[in-house]
């Protein structure tokens, strides 16, 4: 067996009966967690490794840079209804992308951000076994196994959207557009990236600490070596025109 780009071949995770003894080759761009019959985990990196009796692979990790896009895709207007000729499958997918990032300001204005998120599970070319071990145990506790990327992506996008939504509720839209009282889209991004960067864990901004639900706590707990959140677009109704006219604001 081999693991490349965080994926294991031969449908290993779909096999009901795992091989009792096996050799697995892990490419330099990947790592994996292995558990034995006693529930002891170990993390292995590139090279050849033997799966001993009672051991199985629980999670495979990609070590390269990962990029997630979250929110409406290019050319999609989150305020528009189903278009003529648009099938229900396409409309439903577009609607779900918009609702994932949907937020409402203190003056009840709808805002739809578009995020580009990048993260990497290794630092300076070296993976951090403690981080991968924590992720593997978290997934195991939730009865999840297989490639780690889908689960990590889901955690990151869900909590970043929750954090953004919580911040939007604290001020009117005009304050975010003008930057009044320290409110701005840029400040939210700065606070978010400061909180998620393990190197600055002791310098987390007070505005983040004051949030009651602390929606970024689970990501921060994973201590991903590198993670950055970028705001690539923001959609909102232009308050100076009728509600039928939509403005796309690029950050």
SEZAKE-119407 format. One record per atom (N, C-alpha, C, O, CB): x negated, y, z. Coordinates in pm, whole numbers, plus 50000, padded with zeros to 5 digits. Glycine has a CB too. Example, Ala and Ser with C-alpha at 12.3 -4.5 7.8 and 13.67 -1.06 7.14 Angstrom:
<pts>
486814943150780
487704955050780
486804967050780
485764966850846
488694955350905
487154977550708
486334989450714
487105000350787
486595011450804
485924994050572
</pts>
This chain:
<pts>
499154988150000
500005000050000
499125012350000
497965011850039
500965000150122
499695023449956
498945035949957
499885047449991
501095046849966
498235038349821
499315057850048
500065069950080
499385081650010
498195084150030
500135072350235
500145088649927
499615099849851
500625111049852
501815108849832
499275095649706
500145123449876
501005135349883
502135133249984
503255138049963
501575138649745
501835126250091
502825124150197
503865113750167
504835112450242
503495136750227
503705106250057
504685096150018
504025082450017
502915080949967
505285099449878
504705072450073
504205058750070
504905051049958
506115052449938
504425051750208
504145043049887
504715036049772
505425023149813
505455019449930
503625032949672
505975016449715
506585003249731
507825003349822
508194993049878
505564993649788
508465014949837
509705015749917
509535009750056
510425002850106
510845008649845
508415012350117
508095006350247
509175009050350
509575000050424
506765011550298
509665021450357
510625025150461
512015019150436
512865019350525
510735040250470
512245013850315
513525007550285
513514992650313
514564986150309
513895009950141
512344987050341
512254972650366
512774969450506
512324975150605
510794967850350
513724960250513
514234956150644
513194948250721
513064949750843
515514947750628
512454939950651
511394932150713
510044937350665
509674935450550
511534916950680
509324944050755
508044949750719
506984938550714
507114928550784
507634960750821
505944940250632
504874930150627
504174928750762
503904938750830
503844933850519
503894916450801
503264914050933
501834919350935
501404925151035
503274898950966
501114917450828
499744922450819
499604929250683
500074923950582
498684911050837
498974940750682
498834947950556
497664957550564
497204961150673
500114955450521
497214961550448
496174971750439
496764983650366
497414982150262
494894966350365
496554995450420
497095007550359
495945017150330
495065019350413
498165014250451
495975022750210
494985032850173
495665046450176
496685048450111
494355029950032
495075055850252
495625069350264
494725078950188
493535080050216
495765073550414
495315085950093
494555095750015
494195107650105
494825109850208
495375100649892
493155115450066
492725126750149
493795137450171
493665145650262
491535133150087
494845137450088
495885147650105
497005143250198
498045149850206
496475151149971
496795132150269
497885126550351
497395121350485
496195120250509
498595115450276
498345118150570
498095111550698
499345103550733
500375104750666
497735122050813
499255095450836
500405087150874
500365084251023
499305084651086
500425073950793
501535081351078
501615076951218
502015062251219
502825057851138
502635085551299
501445054851311
501685040451324
502105037651468
501555043451561
500415032151286
503075028851485
503535025051619
503445009951633
503665002551537
504985029951645
503115005351755
503044990951778
504294986251853
505194994151880
501774987351857
504324973551884
505514967751948
505754973152089
506864971952141
505374952651954
504744979152150
504904985052284
505344999652278
505575005852382
503584983952362
505455005052157
505865018852143
504735028852149
504965040852165
506845022152246
503495023952136
502325032752137
502075037951995
502015030251900
501075025352191
501925051151982
501695057351853
500205060151833
499475062651928
502495070351841
499775059651708
498475064651670
498585071151532
499425067251451
497415053251671
497725081151508
497745088251381
496465085251305
495375085551363
497905103551403
496585082151177
495425078751094
495365088250975
496395092750925
495485063851047
494135091050931
493945100150818
493425092350699
493685080350688
492955111550855
492695098950609
492295092850482
491385080750502
490595080150596
491605103050396
491525071350410
490705059250413
491555046650417
492775047150407
489755059550532
490885035250433
491585022450444
491875019350590
491035021450678
490735011050381
493085014350614
493485011150751
494254997950751
495004994950659
494335022550812
494054990350858
494744977450872
495954979050963
495874984851071
493784966650928
497084973750916
498254972951001
498204959551073
498314949051010
499584974650919
498044959951203
497934947751280
499314941851309
500334948151281
497184950451411
499334929951363
500584923251396
501404931951492
500874936551594
500324909351458
502664934251460
503534942351546
503474957151520
504214964751582
503194939851687
502614961551428
502504975651396
503314978951270
503484970551182
501034979751378
503784991251263
504474995951143
504245010951128
503995017951225
505994992751149
504325015551005
504195029850976
505535036551006
506575031850960
503755032450828
505515047351081
506755054351113
506955066951029
508065070150989
506775058051260
505855074051002
505955086850932
504755088850842
503635085250879
506085098451032
504975094550725
503885098450636
503885113550622
504935119750607
504005091450497
502705119550626
502565134150627
501805139150506
500785133350468
501865138550755
502275150050442
501465156850341
500575167250410
501055174450498
502375163650232
499325168050373
498415177550438
498165189950354
497515199350401
497105170750468
498665190150231
498505201950148
499505212850183
500385210750266
498645198250002
499365224550119
500285235550144
501665232150094
501835227749980
499775248450076
502675234050178
504065231350145
504815244650131
504605253750211
504735222250252
505675245650031
506445257850007
507935254650003
508365245549933
505995264549874
508705262250080
510155260450086
510815273450039
510395284350079
510625256650230
511835272349957
512655283849920
514005282349988
514595271549988
512805285049764
514485293150046
515715292550124
516585304550090
516165316050109
515425291950276
517785302050041
518705312750006
519085312049859
518735302549790
518085326150038
519805322149811
520225322249671
519025321549576
517995327849601
521045334849640
519155313949470
518095313049371
518125325349280
519075333249284
518235300149288
517065326849200
516975338349110
518195338849017
518555328948953
515665337749029
518795350449010
519955352148923
521285348848988
522335350948928
519785343848803
521265343549112
522495340149181
522955351749269
522185357049349
522305327449266
524205355549255
524795366149336
525625359549446
526655353549415
525665375849249
525215360349573
525965353549680
527365359049702
528185352549767
525195354349808
527645370949650
528965376849668
529945372849557
531145374849572
528845391949675
529445367349449
530325364349337
531095351449361
530605342149424
529525363349208
532305351149309
533145339349320
532805329649205
531895332149126
534645343249318
533545318849198
533285309049093
533495315448955
534525321548928
534205296649110
532485313748870
532515319948739
533275311148640
533415299048658
531095322548689
533745317548535
534415310248428
533435300548362
532355304648319
535005320048324
533805288048355
532935277948295
531965271548391
531275261948355
532175284048184
531895276548515
530995270748615
531685258748679
532785259948733
530605281248723
531035247048672
531675235248730
531605235848882
530815243348939
531005222348679
532445227848947
532555228349093
531265223849161
530945228649270
533715219649139
530525214649100
529275210049161
528255221349169
527615223249272
528695198249081
528115228849060
527175240149058
527615251049154
526795256849226
527045245748918
528925253949155
529435264249244
529235260349390
528845268649473
530915266949217
529505247549422
529345243049560
527895243849604
527615247949717
529865228549575
526955240149517
525535240849550
525115255349571
524375258349665
524675234449438
525585264249486
525265278549500
525855284149629
525225292049698
525785286549378
527065279949660
527735284649782
526985279949906
526835287550001
529195279649787
526505267549907
525775262250022
524455269650041
524065272450155
525525247150004
523755272749933
522495280149944
522725293850006
521925298650086
521835281649806
523835300149967
524145313350022
524545312550169
524105320650251
525255320049941
525385302850203
525865301650341
524755297950438
524845301150557
526965291250347
523715291250390
522605287550478
521945299950538
521495299650652
521565279350401
521895310950461
521205322950509
522175334250544
521755345250577
520225327850403
523465331450538
524465341750563
524335347550703
524215340150800
525865336150543
524355360750712
524285367450843
525165379850839
525505384850732
522815371150880
525535384850958
526425396350969
525805406251068
525385402451177
527855392051016
525755418951029
525175429251115
526165433551222
527315429151224
524725441251031
525705442351310
526555447051420
527785454451369
528805454851437
525765455951514
527705460551250
528865467551193
529565458951088
530255464151000
528425480951130
529385445751100
530135435951020
529815436350871
530675433350788
531615438051040
528585440150836
528145439850697
527465426350670
526615421950748
527165451850666
527835419850561
527245406950526
525875409050461
525705417750376
528175399050433
524915400750502
523555401550448
523105387450413
523305378050490
522565408150551
522495385950295
521985372950250
520505374550217
520165379650111
522785367750125
519605370250305
518175370950274
517745359050187
518415348850181
517355371250404
516625360750122
515985349850048
514575348250105
513765357550098
515955352649891
514275336550161
512985334050224
512125324850139
512625315650074
513185328050363
510835327450140
509835317950091
508985314350213
508395323150276
508955323849971
508935301650246
508235297050367
507105287850326
507305278550248
509205289950465
505925290350377
504775281750350
504225276550483
504155283850582
503675289450271
503845263850483
503215258250602
502225247350561
502305241750452
504265252550699
501315244550651
500305234250627
500045227050757
499865233450861
498995240450568
500005213750753
499815205650874
498355203350908
498045196151003
500515192550858
497455209150831
496035208050864
495425222050868
495985231550813
495275199050762
494305223150934
493635236050950
492185234550907
491465225950957
493725241151096
491765243050814
490395242550762
490035228750711
488915223950731
489415246850870
491005222150646
490755209150587
490825197550684
490655186050643
489425209150523
491065200150812
491125189550912
492525188950973
493075199051016
490065191751022
493095176950975
494415175751037
494265175451189
493245171051241
495155163050987
495285180151258
495285180551404
496165169151452
497395169851441
495785194551459
495545158851505
496285146651538
497385149151640
498435142751635
495325136051590
497155158451735
498175161051837
499455166351775
500555162751816
497645170851940
499305175151675
500475180651608
501255169851536
502475169051549
500075191551509
500555161451460
501225150751385
501845140551480
502905134951451
500245143951290
501185138151591
501715128751690
503015133951749
503975126351766
500695126251800
503055146851782
504275152851837
505425152051737
506555149151774
504015167451878
505115154751610
506155154151507
506665139951491
507875137651481
505615159451372
505745130151489
506135116151473
507025111551588
508005104551566
504885107251464
506685115551710
507495111751825
508865118451822
509865112351859
506765115251955
508895131151778
510175138251768
511095131351669
512275129451697
509935152951726
510545127551553
511365120751453
511815107151503
512955102951479
510595119251321
510925100051573
511265086851625
512395087851727
513285079351730
510035080151687
512345098151813
513395100051913
514765102351848
515805099451908
513045111752004
514745107751725
515985110251652
516275099351551
517045101251457
515915123751582
515625087651570
515825075951484
515565079051337
516295074551249
517235070551501
514525086951313
514155090551177
512765085051146
511875085351231
514195105851158
512595080251025
511295075550978
511185078550830
512175081450763
511115060351006
509955078050780
509745080750638
508895093150619
508205097350711
511075082350567
508935098950499
508185111250473
508615122350568
509815124450590
508365115750328
507645129550624
507965139650725
508515152550666
509245159750734
506735142650805
508175155550541
508525168550483
510005171950492
510325183050535
508095169050340
510935163150452
512345166950458
512805170950599
513565180550614
513195155550408
512355163550700
512775166750837
512155179850884
512825188050946
512385155350932
510855181750855
510205194250895
510845206050824
511095216450886
508695193750864
511115204650695
511735215450618
513105219150677
513445230950686
511895211350471
513875209050717
515205211550772
515115219150904
515885228450927
515945198350792
514175215250989
513995222151118
513605236651096
514165245751157
512935214951204
512625238851008
512115252350984
513195261450927
513415272350978
510905251950890
513855257050821
514845265750757
516025268650848
516515279950853
515335259450627
516485258650920
517635260651009
517325270951118
518135279651146
518055247351074
516155269851178
515845278651290
515435292651245
515715302351315
514735272651374
514785293851129
514455307051078
515735314651042
515845326551069
513535306050955
516685307750982
517975314050950
518715318051076
519355328551081
518835304750865
518645309651179
519305312951306
518675325151371
519365333551427
519255300851402
517345325951363
516645337551421
517035350351347
517345360551409
515105335451415
517015349751214
517385361451134
518805365851169
519055377751188
517275358350983
519725356451176
521125359651206
521255366251342
522025375751358
521985347051199
520515361151441
520565367051575
520065381351576
520615389851646
519755358651673
519015384051499
518485397651493
519435407051418
519575418751456
517105397751424
520095402051314
521025410351238
522185415251324
522705426151302
521555402551118
522595407051420
523745410451503
523465421851600
524385426951663
524185398251579
522195425851614
521835435551717
521885450051671
521735459151753
520475432451766
522095452551540
522095466351491
522935467151363
523155457051297
520645471351466
523395479351329
524125481151203
523185480351083
521975481951097
524865494551203
523745477950967
522945476550847
522115489050819
520955488050779
523835473450728
522705500750840
521985513250813
520695514150893
519705519850846
522875525250844
520695508651014
519485509051097
518385500451037
517205504151040
519805504351240
518755488950982
517745480150921
517195486250791
516025484550760
518355466350892
518055493350717
517605499350592
516715511450616
515815514250537
518805503450507
516975518750726
516195530750755
515035528150850
514105536150859
517085541350815
515075516850920
514035513951019
514255521151151
513325522351230
512685517650965
515465525951175
515755533351298
515615524451421
515955512651418
517175539251292
515095530451528
514945523751658
514135510851648
514385501251722
516325520751718
513195510651557
512335498851544
512965487351470
512365476651459
511935494251678
514165489451418
514825478951341
514465480251193
514565491051136
516365479651359
514045469651133
513795469150989
513625454550950
513315446151034
512535477650948
513825451750823
513585438250775
512135434250800
511835422850837
513945436950626
511225443750778
509805440850794
509475437450940
508665428450965
508965452750748
510085444551035
509815441651176
510275427651214
509615420751292
510515451951265
511405423251159
511885409751186
510865399551137
510555389851206
513255407351119
510325401951016
509325392650962
508055392651046
507475382051070
508985396350816
507625404251090
506415405151172
506595397651304
505715390151345
506055419751198
507735399751369
508015392951495
508085377851475
507555370151555
509325398151556
508735373851369
508895359751340
507545352851318
507285342251376
509785357851218
506705358851236
505405352851207
504475353251327
503665344151346
504755359851090
504595363651408
503805364251531
504185352751624
503315346351684
504005377751601
505465350151636
505935339751728
505515325851680
505175317251761
507475340451741
505545323751549
505275310451495
503795307351482
503425295651467
505935308951362
502945317551488
501515315351472
500925310751604
500875318651699
500815328151421
500475298151615
499945293251743
498775301351795
498575302051917
499515278951727
497995307751706
496835315451750
497235327751830
496435333251906
496005319651630
498485332051813
498955344051883
500075340851980
500915349352009
499425354551783
500095328552031
501185324352119
501265332652247
502325333552308
501035309752154
500145338652287
500155346652409
500605361052383
500775368852476
498775346652474
500795364552255
501145378252220
502505378952152
502715387252064
500075384352130
503395370452192
504705370352130
505445383352162
505385388052276
505535358152175
506135389152064
506785402052084
507945401152183
508645391052191
507285407451952
508135412152257
509195412252357
510575410852294
511485405352356
509125425052438
510745415952171
512045415052105
512435400552081
513625397252087
512025422651973
511455391952055
511735377852037
512115371452170
513055363552177
510525370651976
511375374952275
511615369052406
513005372452459
513565364952539
510555373652505
513565383752415
514865388152466
516035380852400
517175382152447
515025402952445
515795373352295
516885365952232
517335354652323
516515346752370
516455360452095
518635354052348
519155344052441
518965329852390
518615320952467
520615346552467
519195327652258
519155313952207
517765309352163
517575297552135
520105312552093
516795318352157
515425314852118
515405304852003
514905293652019
514665309252239
515925308551888
516095298751780
514805293651718
514835283851643
516925304751673
513675300051747
512415295451688
511625286251781
510515282251748
511555307251650
512175283051895
511415275651997
510955261951949
509835257951977
512255274052121
511815254751875
511445241251834
510305241451733
509425232851738
512645234051774
510305251151641
509195252251546
507915255551621
506875249451598
509495262951438
507985265351711
506795269351785
506255257751868
505035256251882
507115281251876
507155249551921
506735238052002
505935228051920
505055221351974
507955231152063
506235226951790
505495217651705
504055222151680
503195214051644
506205216051572
503785235151700
502425240751686
501825237351550
500695232551540
501525235451797
502595240051445
502085238151309
500915247551288
501045259551314
503205240551202
499755242551243
498545250851234
498695263351150
498155273951184
497415242751180
499435262251038
499625273850953
501075274350908
501595264650852
498675273450830
501735285550934
503105287550886
503325302450865
503005310650951
504155281650987
503885305950749
504175319950718
505565320750655
505965312150576
503095325850623
506285331150691
507625333550637
507595346750560
507175357050613
508715333950751
508045346250435
508075358150351
509535361150313
510315352050285
507195356250223
509875373950313
511205378250269
511075383150126
510465393550101
511795389450363
511635375850032
511465379149891
512645386749833
512515392949728
511245366649811
513785386449899
514965393449849
515985395049961
516025387150055
515585385849730
516795405349951
517915407150043
519125411849963
519035421549888
517565417250157
520245405149981
521505409049918
522425414950024
522565409350133
522185397049846
523055426249991
524095431950077
524985440749991
524585444749882
523475440050195
526195443750039
527095452549967
526625466949984
526405471550096
528545450950016
526485473949874
526045487849878
527155496349940
528235497749883
525685492949735
526875501950056
527905509350129
528305522450064
529335528150099
527435512050269
527505527449969
527825540249906
528745538649786
529195548549729
526545547249863
529045526149747
529935523649634
531085514849680
531195511449798
529175517149516
531925511049587
533055502449620
532545488549654
531435484849618
534075501949504
533375480949724
532975467549766
532815458049648
532305446949665
533985462049862
533235462249528
533105453649412
531705454449351
531305445649274
534145457349308
530955464849386
529635466549328
528595460949425
528625464049544
529355481449295
527705452949375
526735446049457
525335451049425
524975452949308
526825430849438
524555453049528
523205457949509
522215447249552
522375441049656
522965470949586
521205445249471
520125436049504
518935444349548
518445452749472
519765426749384
518485442049669
517365449849723
516145440749733
516205430249797
517715455849863
515075444749670
513845436649671
512885442149774
512645454249782
513175436249532
512355433049854
511405437149958
509985434149909
509015436749980
511705429850094
</pts>
